Amino acid sequence: MHKGFVLINCDLGSEEYVVDELNNIPEVTNAYITFGAYDIVAIINADTQEDFEETVSIKIRKLSRVLRTMTLNVLNS
């Protein structure tokens, strides 16, 4: 199991829309709207490192209204 966090910046006012979209991705276990440097924090759990990378690069980063991401990959979870 590969776990990580994705910190997301999105278009102003689109936080709830992006969280709803994130909740449709099976590897996203939770997504939270936050205040501060990032708008959303998503928790990812994937079976393999490849699945983790695909989830971030294809499923999350290409969502409409997502502007930028920072990925934190957990070691030895």
N, C-alpha and C positions, 0 to 999 in steps of 0.2 A: 504494500500500500504506500502510495506517495501522497504526502500531504503538503499543502502550501497555502499561502495567502496571496490574494491579488488585490492591490490597492488601485482604485479606479477614479479617474477624473472624467466627468461627463458634462454634456451641455447643461447650462443653467436651467433648473426647473425640471430636468428629465430624470432625476434620481429614482423616483418610484417606478417609472417606466423601465429603467435599466435593471432595477432589482427584480421586477416581475419577469423580465427576459432571462436574467441569471437563474431564477428559480426553475426555469424550464430546462436547464442544462443538468443532466443526471449527476455529473461529477461535482456540482456545486452543492455543498451540504447546507450552507447558510450564507446569506448576504445581508449586510447591514448598512444603512445610511448613516454617515458620520459627519461631524463638523470638524473642520481643520484643513490640513493640506490636501486631503483626499476626500472625495464625496461618498465613496462606497468601499467597504471591505468585504471580499468574498472568500469563503473557505472552500478549498478544493481538496477532494479525495479521489485519487485515480488508482487504478490497478497497477499500472506500470509508469515508468518515467516518460515513455513515449506518449501514453494517453494523457499524462499531465501536461506535457508540452503542447499537444494537439488541442487540448481544452483551452489553454491560455491563448495560443497563437491564432487558432482558427475560430473557436466558439465564442471566446470573450472579446478579444481585441477587435474582431470584425463586426461586433454588434453596432447597430446605428446608435448614434449619440454618445458613444464612448470616444473620448478624446485621447487619453493616455493611460497607461498602466505601469505599475511596478510590481514585479513578482518576487515573492519571498518563498523559497523552496525550503521546507523543513527537513533537516537531516535527522536520520535515525528515529523516526516517529514510531 
